[in-house]
């Protein structure tokens, strides 16, 4: 950093003119942890497209073409068609989701179709119309509603 980077204009604001020659967005991914044998993020392999809804963030709308959807905030009135979804303890989802697998540690309310494994943690609560192939519920996890087992993928 040069001394010009710390200069202030007439109004006492920082001089950001040195940023004009830089690209509008950084293409690197901050906080990406690389593990042995390939890329990982929070211990999960990054194989394709990933979307994280952070804490205190709300989203309403459709999510498609997603490999991994991580919900730490709130998704409301949404349709999700993704490979897998994780809802953390702070996360909540209201809507419809069609997934290969899901791990629910927060709350899910709506229509849920899992062609593979549905894992409900000890803090997870799933309610609504649920269809799954494999179910794993930790002690304390809850599942309420119209529940069907499907061996079809």
MOGIVEN-V486098 format. One record per residue. RES is the residue in one small letter. SS is DSSP state (@ for helix, = for strand, . for the rest). D_CENTER is the distance of its C-alpha to the mean C-alpha in Angstrom with 2 decimals. Layout:
# MOGIVEN-V486098
res,ss,d_center
RES,SS,D_CENTER
RES,SS,D_CENTER
This chain:
# MOGIVEN-V486098
res,ss,d_center
x,.,35.75
x,.,39.07
x,@,40.94
x,@,40.25
x,@,36.52
x,@,37.40
x,.,39.97
x,=,39.73
x,.,41.07
x,.,43.82
x,.,41.52
x,.,40.24
x,.,36.77
x,=,35.45
x,.,36.48
x,.,33.40
x,@,35.60
x,@,34.94
x,@,31.41
x,.,32.96
x,.,33.45
x,.,29.87
x,.,27.17
x,.,25.08
x,.,21.79
x,.,21.22
x,.,20.09
x,.,19.33
x,.,15.92
x,.,16.47
x,.,15.66
x,.,15.13
x,=,16.79
x,=,19.03
x,=,20.23
x,.,23.27
x,.,23.24
x,=,20.44
x,=,17.36
x,=,14.77
x,=,11.87
x,.,11.85
x,.,14.07
x,=,12.04
x,=,13.84
x,.,12.76
x,.,14.50
x,.,13.27
x,.,10.76
x,=,7.20
x,=,5.02
x,=,3.48
x,=,5.03
x,.,7.58
x,.,10.27
x,.,12.91
x,.,11.09
x,=,11.72
x,=,10.93
x,=,13.42
x,.,13.93
x,.,13.30
x,=,10.54
x,=,12.53
x,=,13.19
x,=,9.72
x,=,9.95
x,=,6.54
x,=,3.46
x,=,1.50
x,=,3.81
x,.,6.66
x,.,8.62
x,=,10.01
x,=,9.73
x,=,13.41
x,=,15.71
x,=,13.33
x,=,13.81
x,=,11.17
x,=,12.69
x,=,10.63
x,=,11.60
x,=,9.21
x,=,6.48
x,=,6.14
x,=,7.00
x,.,8.67
x,.,12.21
x,.,11.62
x,.,9.08
x,=,10.72
x,=,10.64
x,=,13.92
x,=,14.82
x,=,15.05
x,=,12.88
x,=,14.54
x,=,13.01
x,.,14.72
x,=,13.09
x,=,10.95
x,=,10.89
x,=,11.25
x,.,12.22
x,.,12.09
x,=,13.43
x,=,13.26
x,=,16.19
x,=,17.28
x,=,17.83
x,=,15.98
x,=,17.33
x,=,16.51
x,.,18.81
x,.,18.29
x,=,17.26
x,=,15.85
x,=,15.54
x,=,15.86
x,.,16.20
x,.,19.08
x,.,17.16
x,.,15.40
x,=,16.98
x,=,16.75
x,=,19.23
x,=,20.45
x,=,21.38
x,=,19.92
x,=,20.94
x,=,20.15
x,.,22.03
x,=,21.43
x,=,20.61
x,=,20.24
x,=,20.44
x,.,20.99
x,.,23.85
x,.,22.79
x,.,19.96
x,=,20.82
x,=,20.86
x,=,22.94
x,=,24.02
x,=,25.21
x,=,24.20
x,=,25.27
x,=,25.28
x,.,25.22
x,.,26.42
x,.,25.90
x,.,23.10
